[in-house]
Amino acid sequence: MSELPPNGNSDQPDPLDSFDEIIAAETDRDPDLAVIEAGSRTLRTLGGPPESGVPTRPADPEVDKALREVEAELATRWGETKLEPSVSRIAALMDVLGEPQRAYPSIHITGTNGKTSTARMVEALLGAFDLRTGRYTSPHVQSITERISLDGAPVSAERFVETYHDVKPYVEMVDAAQECRLSFFEVLTGMAYAAFADAPVDVAVVEVGMGGSWDATNVIDGDVAVVTPIDLDHTDRLGGTPAEIAVEKGGIIKTGATVILAQQPVDAAQVLLKKAVEVDATVAREGLEFGVVARQVAVGGQLVTLRGVGGEYPEVYLPLHGPYQAHNAAVALAAVEAFFGVGAQRPEPLDIDTVRKAFASVSAPGRMEVVRRSPTVVLDAAHNPAGAHATTEAVREAFDFSRLIGVVGASGDKNVRGLLEAYEPIFAEVVITQNTSHRAMGADELAAIAVEVFGEERVQVEPRLPDALEAAITLAEEEGEFAGGGVLVTGSVITVGEARLLLGKG
């Protein structure tokens, strides 16, 4: 890791001591959007909350029991991967709840990778400007309560349970009137919107679950619609090309909104820009109206200069690794500028000191998170090839491992071959395992693919995750205490969450 402190400040805390840093995945950023002809208007300039970790189980046995009962009831519903492309049920729930999602403005975020990191950055910026925020993200790393945050921190178990029981009678009313019961994700979405209205929040930051147009979150009309990089994922549900996927994700772009576009594959960008024209939305595009001017590796992260729609923001310390996190930061900054009317109603940029304070506070557990040293163990929830390529780049830039051992447990519905191929150049050996989810690919099936990618001599199989972690740490230690061996646990958010618990984080 580089020894260069950000902005010459040797007092900058070492994140190896705080362990609350994260990298989200992203797509390649090669297309030059300047070549795309669009009839849309572009947004041009006229001239943080406290750090939060992952909640543990409630200490109070009664509260823990109540939370487990809620989790058990939610588990009886359709899971997040069983979808019926319609917003009719969630719309019915919003109707009987009194349309809580209309009680506050919102920033709505879709895309393939980087959504959660971007959402957390947006939340930090808004909180730094003294706005009360609500954030809804998915999936969770360890606790279901992570999904609904107020003022930059997950709601308490008590509040989560209370919110569930508040909406439960209305959920049952809708269940009785619909052909299919509300799904797990639809109920949680209703809970989040109700909790935000009850708080009340000044602004909601909402991450799409999957797609956009028929996602349960899309009963809001976001004042700002953010599209992080689009790549191939969930192709069986969203489409087989970036353009087809962009059609679904573009469904969050509403009439009169401001659209913040990360750099996209050209065909996806064309679809999104066309949608913006159709609904008379204003567009700001990374690489044109805003972007990353410069970045420099620093202790625990990077020092970046960002260009927003309102001007330049120099020497911003971001405690996250990888070039894509700098791009996520540029997208988040542009979204908050748009929310405050920078480039439209007001010519001046946001206060630079407040922006710096906000970005310096950003954390997002579960991706590129260091949870142990000697040897170093890193957790990263990349679960598709684009995310794995981004993680590979970040590992090479931020760490100087002499020998890196992978621990991989993936879901059966993912492009696991592409995932493993992305990691092949940096893994000396890989330990194949599986998590406890019913969606997990069996260790033997995953190992068969891994052997084709890595060769039999570089693959070890340990179906139980605790055994896989122990095996990987042993392999990393083979070169000695000071040789620079490390372990990267990856492949799924669930794998990372379970490893996080096993390694003593929560």
C-alpha positions in Angstrom: 0.0 0.0 0.0 1.3 3.4 -0.8 2.9 5.4 2.0 1.8 8.8 0.5 -0.6 10.5 2.9 -3.5 12.5 1.4 -2.9 16.2 1.1 0.4 15.8 3.0 -1.4 15.0 6.2 0.5 12.4 8.1 -2.2 12.3 10.7 -4.7 10.7 8.4 -6.1 7.6 10.2 -5.0 4.3 8.8 -8.2 2.5 7.6 -6.6 -0.8 8.5 -7.5 0.2 12.0 -11.1 1.2 11.2 -11.8 -1.6 8.6 -14.9 0.3 7.3 -13.9 0.8 3.6 -15.4 -0.6 0.5 -15.1 -0.7 -3.2 -18.1 -1.3 -5.4 -17.7 -2.8 -8.9 -18.1 -1.0 -12.2 -17.9 -1.5 -15.9 -15.1 -0.6 -18.3 -15.2 3.1 -19.0 -13.9 3.2 -22.6 -16.7 4.6 -24.7 -16.4 8.3 -25.5 -19.9 9.7 -25.0 -18.9 12.8 -26.9 -19.6 10.9 -30.1 -23.2 10.3 -29.2 -25.6 12.8 -30.7 -28.5 13.5 -28.3 -31.4 15.9 -28.4 -31.5 16.2 -24.7 -30.6 19.3 -22.7 -27.4 18.9 -20.7 -26.9 20.2 -17.2 -24.1 22.8 -17.2 -22.9 25.3 -14.7 -24.0 28.9 -15.2 -20.7 30.5 -14.5 -21.6 13.8 6.1 -23.2 11.7 8.2 -21.3 9.8 10.9 -19.5 6.6 9.9 -21.6 3.5 10.3 -20.7 -0.1 10.4 -22.7 -3.3 10.2 -25.2 -3.9 13.0 -24.8 -7.1 15.1 -27.6 -9.2 16.5 -29.5 -7.3 19.3 -28.1 -7.8 22.7 -31.5 -7.9 24.3 -32.9 -11.5 23.9 -36.4 -10.2 23.6 -35.6 -7.8 20.8 -33.5 -10.5 19.1 -36.5 -12.9 19.3 -38.8 -10.3 17.9 -36.4 -9.6 15.0 -36.0 -13.3 14.2 -39.8 -13.6 14.1 -40.1 -10.8 11.6 -37.2 -12.3 9.5 -39.0 -15.7 9.6 -42.3 -14.1 8.4 -40.6 -12.2 5.6 -38.8 -15.4 4.6 -42.2 -17.1 3.8 -42.6 -14.6 0.9 -41.2 -14.7 -2.6 -37.5 -14.2 -2.5 -35.6 -11.4 -4.2 -34.7 -13.6 -7.2 -38.3 -14.7 -7.9 -39.9 -11.8 -9.8 -43.1 -10.8 -11.5 -42.4 -7.7 -13.6 -45.1 -5.4 -12.3 -45.4 -2.6 -9.8 -49.1 -3.2 -9.2 -48.8 -4.8 -5.8 -46.4 -2.3 -4.4 -48.5 0.5 -5.8 -51.5 -1.0 -4.0 -49.6 -1.1 -0.8 -48.5 2.6 -1.2 -52.2 3.5 -1.8 -53.4 1.9 1.4 -50.5 3.4 3.3 -51.4 6.9 2.1 -48.6 7.3 -0.5 -45.7 7.8 2.0 -43.2 7.9 -0.9 -44.7 11.3 -1.9 -43.8 12.9 1.4 -40.1 13.7 0.5 -37.9 14.3 -2.5 -35.7 11.4 -3.6 -32.6 10.5 -5.5 -33.1 7.1 -7.3 -30.1 5.0 -8.3 -29.9 2.2 -10.8 -27.1 0.5 -12.8 -25.3 -2.8 -12.8 -22.4 -2.2 -10.4 -21.6 0.6 -7.9 -25.1 1.4 -6.7 -24.6 0.9 -3.0 -21.2 2.7 -2.9 -22.7 5.6 -4.8 -25.8 5.7 -2.6 -23.6 5.8 0.5 -21.6 8.7 -1.0 -24.8 10.6 -1.9 -26.0 10.0 1.7 -22.8 11.3 3.2 -22.9 14.5 1.1 -26.5 15.2 1.9 -25.9 14.6 5.6 -22.9 16.9 5.6 -25.1 19.7 4.3 -27.4 19.2 7.3 -30.2 17.3 5.6 -31.9 14.3 7.3 -31.5 11.3 5.0 -33.2 8.0 4.5 -31.3 5.4 2.5 -32.7 2.1 1.1 -30.2 -0.4 -0.3 -29.9 -4.1 -1.0 -28.8 -6.7 -0.4 -27.5 -6.6 3.1 -24.1 -7.9 4.2 -25.0 -9.4 7.7 -28.2 -7.8 9.1 -31.5 -7.2 7.4 -31.7 -3.9 9.3 -28.8 -2.5 7.1 -31.3 -2.1 4.3 -33.1 0.9 5.9 -30.9 3.7 7.2 -31.8 7.0 8.8 -29.3 9.8 9.3 -26.5 7.6 7.9 -26.9 4.6 10.2 -29.1 1.4 9.9 -32.3 1.6 11.9 -32.2 -0.2 15.2 -33.7 -3.7 15.5 -36.5 -2.3 17.6 -37.4 0.3 15.0 -37.2 -2.3 12.2 -39.6 -4.6 14.1 -41.9 -1.7 15.0 -42.0 -0.6 11.3 -42.9 -4.1 10.2 -45.8 -4.4 12.6 -47.0 -0.9 11.6 -47.3 -1.9 7.9 -48.2 -5.6 8.4 -52.1 -5.0 8.5 -51.9 -3.1 5.3 -49.7 -5.7 3.7 -52.2 -8.4 4.6 -55.0 -6.2 3.0 -53.1 -6.1 -0.2 -52.2 -9.8 -0.1 -55.9 -10.6 0.2 -56.8 -8.5 -2.8 -54.0 -9.6 -5.2 -53.5 -12.8 -7.1 -50.0 -13.1 -5.6 -48.8 -12.0 -2.2 -46.4 -9.1 -1.8 -42.8 -10.3 -2.2 -40.0 -10.1 0.4 -38.5 -7.1 -1.4 -41.9 -5.4 -1.9 -42.6 -5.5 1.8 -39.2 -4.2 2.7 -39.6 -1.4 0.2 -43.0 -0.5 1.7 -41.4 -0.5 5.2 -38.6 1.8 4.0 -40.9 4.3 2.4 -43.1 4.3 5.5 -40.1 4.7 7.9 -38.8 7.6 5.9 -42.2 9.4 6.0 -42.5 8.7 9.7 -39.0 10.0 10.6 -39.5 12.3 8.6 -36.6 12.6 6.2 -35.6 15.6 4.1 -34.5 13.4 1.2 -34.5 9.7 0.4 -31.6 7.9 -1.4 -33.1 4.8 -3.0 -31.2 2.0 -4.7 -33.1 -0.1 -7.2 -33.2 -3.8 -6.4 -33.1 -5.1 -10.0 -33.7 -3.3 -13.3 -35.8 -0.2 -13.0 -39.1 0.1 -14.7 -40.8 -2.7 -12.9 -38.7 -2.7 -9.7 -40.6 -2.2 -6.5 -38.8 1.0 -5.7 -40.1 2.6 -8.9 -43.3 3.9 -7.3 -41.2 7.0 -6.4 -40.6 9.8 -8.9 -37.0 10.7 -8.2 -36.1 14.3 -8.6 -32.6 13.0 -9.6 -32.2 9.7 -11.4 -28.7 8.2 -11.3 -27.5 5.4 -13.6 -24.2 3.8 -12.6 -22.3 1.8 -15.2 -24.3 -0.8 -17.0 -22.9 -4.3 -17.8 -24.3 -7.8 -18.3 -25.9 -9.2 -15.2 -29.3 -10.8 -14.6 -29.4 -11.3 -18.4 -32.3 -13.8 -18.1 -34.5 -11.1 -16.6 -33.1 -7.8 -18.0 -31.8 -8.7 -21.5 -28.7 -9.9 -23.2 -27.1 -6.7 -24.3 -26.3 -3.4 -22.5 -28.9 -1.7 -24.7 -31.6 -4.1 -23.6 -30.7 -3.8 -20.0 -30.6 0.0 -20.3 -34.3 0.0 -21.5 -35.3 -1.5 -18.1 -33.0 0.7 -16.0 -34.1 3.8 -17.9 -37.5 3.3 -16.4 -36.5 5.3 -13.3 -36.1 8.4 -15.5 -39.3 10.5 -14.9 -40.7 13.6 -16.5 -38.7 16.7 -15.6 -36.0 14.9 -13.6 -32.3 15.4 -13.7 -30.4 12.4 -15.0 -26.8 11.7 -13.9 -25.2 9.2 -16.2 -22.0 7.4 -15.4 -19.9 6.5 -18.4 -21.8 3.8 -20.3 -21.4 1.4 -23.2 -22.4 3.5 -26.3 -25.5 1.4 -27.1 -26.7 1.8 -23.4 -26.0 5.5 -23.4 -28.0 6.0 -26.6 -31.0 4.2 -25.0 -30.8 6.3 -21.8 -30.4 9.6 -23.7 -33.4 8.8 -25.9 -35.5 8.1 -22.8 -34.4 11.5 -21.3 -35.5 13.3 -24.5 -38.9 11.5 -24.4 -39.7 12.7 -20.8 -38.0 16.1 -21.1 -35.4 15.3 -18.5 -32.1 17.2 -18.1 -28.9 15.2 -18.5 -25.4 15.4 -17.0 -22.9 12.9 -18.5 -19.7 11.7 -16.9 -16.8 12.7 -19.2 -18.7 15.7 -20.5 -20.5 17.7 -17.9 -18.7 16.2 -14.9 -16.0 13.7 -14.2 -12.7 12.8 -12.5 -9.9 15.3 -13.2 -7.1 13.6 -11.3 -6.5 10.9 -8.8 -3.5 9.8 -6.7 -3.1 6.7 -4.5 -3.0 7.6 -0.8 -2.8 5.8 2.5 -6.1 4.0 2.9 -7.6 5.3 -0.3 -7.0 8.0 -2.8 -6.8 11.8 -3.3 -9.0 12.9 -6.1 -9.9 16.1 -7.9 -13.4 16.0 -9.2 -15.1 18.2 -11.7 -18.8 18.8 -10.9 -21.4 20.6 -13.0 -20.7 23.6 -10.8 -16.9 23.7 -11.0 -13.8 21.9 -9.7 -13.4 20.2 -6.3 -9.7 19.7 -5.7 -7.8 17.5 -3.1 -10.8 15.4 -2.0 -9.7 12.4 0.2 -11.7 9.3 -0.5 -11.0 6.4 1.9 -11.8 3.8 -0.7 -9.5 2.0 -3.2 -9.7 1.7 -7.0 -10.2 4.1 -9.9 -13.9 3.2 -10.2 -14.6 4.5 -6.7 -13.3 7.8 -7.9 -15.8 7.6 -10.8 -18.5 6.7 -8.3 -17.6 9.7 -6.3 -17.9 12.0 -9.3 -21.4 10.5 -10.0 -22.5 11.0 -6.4 -21.2 14.6 -6.4 -23.0 15.5 -9.6 -26.2 13.9 -8.2 -26.1 16.0 -5.1 -25.2 19.1 -7.1 -28.3 18.5 -9.2 -30.4 18.0 -6.1 -29.3 21.4 -4.8 -29.9 23.0 -8.2 -26.2 23.7 -9.0 -25.9 24.4 -12.7 -29.6 25.3 -13.0 -30.9 27.5 -10.2 -27.6 28.4 -8.7 -24.2 29.1 -10.4 -21.9 28.5 -7.5 -20.5 25.1 -6.6 -21.0 23.3 -3.3 -18.8 24.3 -0.4 -15.5 22.5 -0.9 -14.8 22.0 2.8 -18.2 20.3 3.4 -17.6 18.1 0.3 -14.2 17.1 1.6 -15.6 16.3 5.0 -18.4 14.2 3.5 -16.2 12.1 1.3 -13.6 11.5 4.0 -16.4 10.0 6.1 -17.7 7.5 3.6 -17.7 3.8 4.5 -19.4 0.8 3.0 -18.7 -2.6 4.7 -18.2 -5.8 2.7 -16.1 -4.8 -0.3 -12.4 -4.4 -0.3 -12.7 -4.5 3.5 -9.6 -5.5 5.4 -10.7 -7.6 8.4 -7.4 -9.2 9.5 -3.7 -8.7 9.2 -0.8 -11.2 9.3 -1.9 -12.4 6.8 -4.1 -9.7 5.4 -7.6 -10.9 4.7 -9.8 -8.7 2.4 -13.5 -9.1 1.7 -15.0 -8.0 -1.5 -18.6 -8.8 -2.7 -17.9 -8.6 -6.5 -20.3 -11.2 -8.0 -20.0 -10.6 -11.8 -17.1 -10.4 -14.2 -17.2 -6.5 -14.4 -17.0 -6.3 -10.7 -14.2 -8.8 -10.5 -12.2 -7.0 -13.1 -12.6 -3.8 -11.0 -11.6 -5.6 -7.8 -8.5 -7.1 -9.5 -7.4 -3.6 -10.6 -8.0 -2.2 -7.1 -6.0 -5.0 -5.5 -3.1 -4.5 -7.8 -3.1 -0.8 -7.1 -3.6 -0.7 -3.3 -1.8 -3.8 -2.1 1.6 -5.4 -2.8 0.8 -9.0 -2.1 3.6 -11.5 -2.9 1.1 -14.3 -2.9 -2.7 -13.9 -2.9 -5.1 -16.7 -2.2 -8.7 -16.5 -3.3 -11.7 -17.9 -1.4 -14.6 -18.0 -3.8 -18.2 -18.9 -3.2 -20.7 -17.8 -5.8 -24.4 -18.0 -6.7 -25.6 -20.5 -9.2 -27.3 -17.9 -11.4 -24.1 -15.9 -12.1 -21.4 -15.9 -14.8 -19.0 -17.8 -12.6 -16.6 -18.6 -15.4 -16.2 -14.9 -16.2 -15.8 -14.2 -12.5 -13.0 -16.7 -12.1 -11.3 -15.7 -15.3 -11.1 -12.1 -14.0 -9.4 -13.2 -10.8 -7.0 -15.8 -12.5 -4.1 -13.3 -13.0 -3.9 -12.3 -9.3 -4.7 -15.6 -7.5 -1.8 -17.9 -6.8 -4.3 -20.5 -5.7 -8.0 -20.5 -5.1 -10.1 -22.3 -2.4 -13.5 -23.1 -3.7 -16.4 -23.1 -1.2 -20.1 -22.3 -0.9 -22.2 -20.2 1.3 -25.4 -21.3 3.1 -27.8 -19.7 0.7 -30.1 -21.9 -1.3 -28.9 -20.0 -4.3 -25.3 -21.0 -3.8 -23.5 -23.0 -6.5 -22.3 -26.3 -5.1 -18.6 -26.4 -4.3 -18.0 -29.3 -6.6 -19.7 -27.7 -9.6 -17.9 -24.4 -9.0 -14.6 -26.3 -8.6 -15.0 -28.1 -11.9 -15.1 -24.7 -13.6 -12.3 -23.4 -11.5 -10.0 -26.3 -12.6 -10.6 -25.4 -16.2 -9.6 -21.7 -15.5 -6.8 -22.2 -13.0 -5.6 -25.7 -13.6 -6.0 -28.6 -11.1 -2.8 -27.8 -9.1 -4.1 -24.3 -8.2 -7.6 -25.3 -6.9 -8.5 -26.6 -3.5 -12.1 -27.5 -2.5 -13.5 -26.9 1.0 -17.3 -27.0 0.9 -17.6 -25.4 4.4 -16.7 -21.8 4.5 -14.9 -21.9 7.9 -12.7 -24.7 6.5 -12.1 -22.7 3.3 -11.0 -19.6 5.3 -8.6 -21.7 7.4 -7.1 -23.4 4.4 -6.6 -20.0 2.6 -5.0 -18.4 5.6 -2.6 -21.4 5.9 -1.7 -21.2 2.2 -1.1 -17.4 2.6 1.2 -18.0 5.6 3.4 -20.5 3.7 5.9 -17.9 2.7 6.4 -16.6 6.3 5.1 -13.8 8.4 6.7 -11.0 6.5 6.4 -12.3 3.0 3.3 -10.4 2.0 0.8 -13.2 1.6 -2.9 -12.3 1.6 -6.4 -13.7 1.2 -9.3 -12.3 -0.8 -12.8 -13.6 0.0 -15.2 -12.9 -2.9 -17.9 -14.1 -5.3 -21.1 -13.1 -3.4 -22.5 -10.7 -0.9 -23.7 -13.7 1.1 -20.2 -15.3 1.1 -18.7 -12.1 2.3 -21.3 -11.5 5.0 -20.8 -15.0 6.4 -17.0 -14.7 6.3 -17.3 -11.3 8.0 -19.1 -13.0 10.9 -16.6 -15.9 11.1 -13.7 -13.4 11.1 -15.1 -11.5 14.0 -16.6 -8.5 12.4 -20.1 -8.4 14.0 
